Amino acid sequence: MADNLSDALKKLKLASADSATDSVESCLDCLLKALAHNNANASEKVQEMGVLSLLPTLLAPQSSCTPKVANIIAEVAKNEFMRSPCVEAGLIPPLVQLLHSKDQEVLLQTGRALGNICYDSHSLQAQLINMGVIPTLVKLLGLHSDNTALTEMCLIAFGNLAELESSKEQFASTNIAEELVRLFQKQAEHEKKEMIFEVLAPLAENDVIKLQLVEAGLVECLLDVVTHTVNGERDEDVAQLKTASDLMVLLLLGDESMQKLFDAGKGSVFERVLSWVPSHNHQLQLAGALAIANFARNDGNCIQMVESGIVQKLLELLDRHVEEGNVTVQHAALSALRNLAIPVVNKAKMLSAGVSDTVLKFLPSEMPPVQFKLLGTLRMLIDTQVDAADQLGTNSKLVERLVEWCEAKDHAGVMGESNRLLSALIRHSKSKDVVKTVIQGAGVKHLVVMAMSEHMIMQNEALVALGLIAGLDLVGAEKDFVGAGLVQVLHKLLSDERTAPEIKYNSMILICAVMGSEPLHKEVQGLAFIDVVSKLRSHENKTVSHQASLTEQRLTAQS
């Protein structure tokens, strides 16, 4: 075999120089046989004998040898060690030209060859994109959608190219969305649908393409898949259901595509997706809850959804998962409730529907993602809601859990949200009972630490809450203020030039509020606050300079 191959390759060199088509063909046949027998060995031989450099001239569009030459390149390029030599031999430009051929066999082998040469190489794939292969391949898919092998070749190419960010813009300027949806509608086999799904998922990350897919009717296809697979037992049904519902949620991440499907709350798609929430299938429950969270990205949608009674469905879903405990479903349903609770008009309605009671059932959860969403939901609900803040703020179980989570150093998100909720309970209730509950639950020190947060909004929330604690129960909080070094923290905030004006303002208010406590008063005197405050009288912010004058008078009067 090896000798025959060497002979054939030598002949090929001579024949191609003479353009003797018949003898070239027989040499190519011999080479293809050798590659089928032992690809790696035959490829090495091709490389050793310098045959690759002959191939560009043999890739003439009109030549009868072309499909075989492209097939040989495809076979050789299955070996990683042959890919760079193929590029160096200048095979890519003539292969790209051949994608304009009318001959389906040439197209198939050319596609294979390019795919194998560029396999796993982002830089070569980017080169193909720059050479304009995307519009060409999309056109081929439209022209040859009845040719299964060619269609698969195009889908594999799209799947590889779509991973590159630079491809998305080019895809968006073609009619890829229509072609893929049309192809999807024709498919009956699971494997074929999966292939199309694998192209759709990366493409649908682009917002322009999301909208194109929605307009091309992909959503209706996905809803069909869900209907046909929801009660299926086979693995492929489960896989298709997951892929279709995940893709549905992905389409809702684009603002325009989401709003189009919401269709003022009357969209049939919106209604179908809502019906997933009470389903018995975890995957559909998850997708339904995530879809609601995505629809709930603006106040108008949120208000309409709460009016339509969606909250009850989510609460029933969460109740089913207190015991069953599917973490992803818990997380998704809490995300949806959190988003729905953002508009002020929704808060009282959701509270009277019993949202806070249901959410509190998840307090024992040990899963940080669930803890994080639970905290965020409660914080949104009590914003401006005095009674709810009072009720939750005097719930000692909740306050104890918050204090525990304030120390969750491994989970910055949970830690931050716990601090913010602790502060919000005090700020929105302005209640002495809530302050007492927080002092008894050892929460004060966490609010002092929060005043040094790197996020200004959190610093401010902490200082306002600490001011209310000092105003409502200074005697009860005194020990904790001293223990947590509150006065030192305030000194630091006022001395630091980088501190924002509102933080300086609230720090001075707090200094005045703690002066009624003897030990704290002593600490204030010991740190020479007057010097720091008098400098702030010339602060460029009028509110700060005015408050500095008042604070200085207070400090002077009480020294």
Secondary structure, 3 states (H helix, E strand, C coil): CHHHHHHHHHHHHHHHHHCCHHHHHHHHHHHHHHHHHCHHHHHHHHHHCCCHHHHHHHCCCCCCCHHHHHHHHHHHCCCHHHHHHHHHCCCHHHHHHHCCCCCHHHHHHHHHHHHHHCCCCHHHHHHHHHCCHHHHHHHHHHHCCCCHHHHHHHHHHHHHHCCCHHHHHHHHCCCHHHHHHHHHHHCCCHHHHHHHHHHHHHHCCCHHHHHHHHHCCHHHHHHHHHHHHCCCCCHHHHHHHHHHHHHHHHHCCCHHHHHHHHHHHCCHHHHHHHCCCCCCCHHHHHHHHHHHHHHCCCHHHHHHHHHCCHHHHHHHHHHHHHHHCCHHHHHHHHHHHHHHCCCHHHHHHHHHCCHHHHHHCCCCCCCHHHHHHHHHHHHHHHCCCHHHHHHHHCCHHHHHHHHHHCCCCCCHHHHHHHHHHHHHHHHHHCCHHHHHHHHHCCCHHHHHHHCCCCCHHHHHHHHHHHHHHHHHHHHHHHHHHHHCCHHHHHHHHHHCCCCCHHHHHHHHHHHHHHCCCHHHHHHHHHCCHHHHHHHHHHCCCHHHHHHHHHHHHHHHHCC
